[in-house]
Amino acid sequence: MPQKPSPALTVRDVAAYLNVDEKTIYRLAQRGELPGFKVAGAWRFQSADLQRWIDQRKRLSAKQKGKDVRGKR
């Protein structure tokens, strides 16, 4: 049997989860930097998409830190 998808998150939910202002979520979503979609004009987000986005950001951050450390030697 297919797994039931988790309910979509609102801008408020995502802002609270990421500990940022709601305006930041709107800005990132509008720029296409945060994975989301609109339903009846309101932004919605899937938790699995957000987790992948977070994981990507972590990897990018780790790569940048590695470059910074190597460049300072």
Residue frames as qw, qx, qy, qz and C-alpha x, y, z in Angstrom:
[[0.000, 0.888, 0.460, 0.000, 0.00, 0.00, 0.00],
 [0.377, 0.589, -0.053, 0.712, 1.37, 3.50, -0.86],
 [0.388, -0.317, -0.480, 0.720, 2.56, 5.59, 2.03],
 [0.008, -0.902, -0.428, -0.062, 0.28, 8.50, 2.93],
 [0.416, 0.466, -0.113, 0.772, 2.08, 11.81, 2.34],
 [0.294, -0.419, -0.495, 0.702, 2.54, 14.10, 5.30],
 [0.136, 0.893, 0.424, -0.069, 0.34, 17.20, 5.36],
 [0.449, 0.589, 0.036, 0.671, 1.70, 20.30, 3.67],
 [0.435, -0.471, -0.341, 0.687, 3.30, 22.89, 5.92],
 [0.133, 0.951, 0.263, 0.095, 2.41, 26.58, 5.90],
 [0.359, 0.687, -0.239, 0.585, 4.80, 29.52, 5.79],
 [0.468, -0.709, 0.274, -0.450, 4.27, 29.93, 9.53],
 [0.967, -0.227, 0.113, 0.005, 5.10, 26.26, 10.16],
 [0.807, 0.361, -0.079, 0.460, 8.30, 26.44, 8.11],
 [0.081, 0.774, -0.238, 0.581, 9.38, 29.73, 9.67],
 [0.674, -0.616, 0.270, -0.305, 8.97, 28.26, 13.15],
 [0.985, -0.015, 0.078, 0.152, 10.79, 25.06, 12.15],
 [0.692, 0.415, -0.067, 0.587, 13.75, 26.97, 10.69],
 [0.436, -0.664, -0.270, 0.544, 13.62, 29.68, 13.37],
 [0.246, 0.030, 0.271, 0.930, 13.42, 32.53, 10.86],
 [0.308, 0.380, 0.228, -0.842, 10.92, 35.27, 10.08],
 [0.618, 0.490, 0.605, -0.110, 7.96, 34.45, 7.83],
 [0.356, 0.869, -0.128, -0.318, 9.17, 37.13, 5.41],
 [0.155, -0.562, 0.771, 0.258, 12.36, 35.13, 4.90],
 [0.508, 0.158, 0.846, 0.025, 10.33, 32.06, 3.90],
 [0.508, 0.768, 0.310, -0.235, 8.25, 34.11, 1.43],
 [0.147, 0.844, -0.406, -0.319, 11.41, 35.61, -0.08],
 [0.279, -0.363, 0.867, 0.198, 13.19, 32.26, -0.45],
 [0.540, 0.365, 0.755, -0.066, 10.11, 30.59, -1.92],
 [0.436, 0.840, 0.140, -0.290, 9.46, 33.40, -4.39],
 [0.075, 0.763, -0.574, -0.288, 13.09, 33.25, -5.57],
 [0.908, 0.226, -0.313, -0.163, 12.81, 29.50, -6.01],
 [0.197, 0.554, -0.725, 0.359, 15.52, 28.90, -3.39],
 [0.365, -0.096, 0.784, -0.493, 13.18, 27.02, -1.04],
 [0.156, -0.129, -0.883, -0.423, 11.13, 24.13, -2.46],
 [0.272, 0.347, 0.611, -0.657, 7.45, 24.96, -2.22],
 [0.026, 0.341, 0.738, 0.582, 4.25, 25.28, -4.19],
 [0.269, 0.008, 0.184, -0.945, 1.16, 27.46, -4.14],
 [0.064, -0.437, -0.894, -0.077, -2.38, 26.31, -3.38],
 [0.063, -0.855, -0.498, -0.131, -5.05, 28.93, -3.97],
 [0.161, 0.863, -0.096, 0.470, -2.36, 31.62, -3.78],
 [0.562, -0.744, 0.316, -0.174, -0.87, 30.41, -0.47],
 [0.355, 0.559, -0.746, 0.072, 2.58, 28.84, -0.19],
 [0.917, -0.302, 0.160, -0.208, 2.80, 25.25, 1.02],
 [0.180, 0.642, -0.743, 0.052, 5.80, 23.02, 1.68],
 [0.943, -0.104, -0.297, -0.105, 6.39, 19.29, 2.05],
 [0.590, -0.731, 0.344, 0.001, 8.51, 18.23, 5.01],
 [0.879, 0.009, 0.338, 0.337, 10.50, 15.73, 2.89],
 [0.509, 0.725, 0.100, 0.453, 11.40, 18.50, 0.41],
 [0.214, -0.922, 0.197, -0.254, 12.50, 20.76, 3.26],
 [0.795, -0.478, 0.347, 0.137, 14.65, 18.02, 4.78],
 [0.796, 0.315, 0.254, 0.449, 16.38, 17.45, 1.42],
 [0.213, 0.884, 0.002, 0.416, 16.91, 21.23, 1.11],
 [0.507, -0.812, 0.271, -0.101, 18.42, 21.34, 4.62],
 [0.880, -0.178, 0.340, 0.279, 20.70, 18.38, 3.84],
 [0.634, 0.592, 0.160, 0.472, 21.89, 20.09, 0.64],
 [0.057, -0.932, 0.123, -0.336, 22.62, 23.30, 2.53],
 [0.727, -0.612, 0.307, 0.056, 24.59, 21.34, 5.13],
 [0.857, 0.119, 0.288, 0.410, 26.72, 19.67, 2.45],
 [0.398, 0.779, 0.069, 0.480, 27.39, 23.01, 0.75],
 [0.345, -0.893, 0.189, -0.219, 28.32, 24.56, 4.07],
 [0.841, -0.388, 0.319, 0.201, 30.68, 21.69, 4.89],
 [0.747, 0.404, 0.212, 0.484, 32.38, 22.02, 1.48],
 [0.121, 0.897, -0.036, 0.424, 32.82, 25.77, 2.01],
 [0.586, -0.765, 0.259, -0.061, 34.32, 25.20, 5.45],
 [0.892, -0.071, 0.291, 0.339, 36.75, 22.65, 3.98],
 [0.544, 0.641, 0.123, 0.527, 37.85, 25.16, 1.34],
 [0.185, -0.927, 0.102, -0.310, 38.22, 27.91, 3.95],
 [0.760, -0.572, 0.287, 0.108, 40.42, 25.73, 6.18],
 [0.832, 0.151, 0.281, 0.454, 42.63, 24.57, 3.29],
 [0.361, 0.797, 0.105, 0.473, 43.03, 28.12, 2.04],
 [0.336, -0.904, 0.155, -0.212, 44.33, 29.36, 5.42],
 [0.902, -0.301, 0.131, 0.280, 47.19, 26.88, 5.74]]
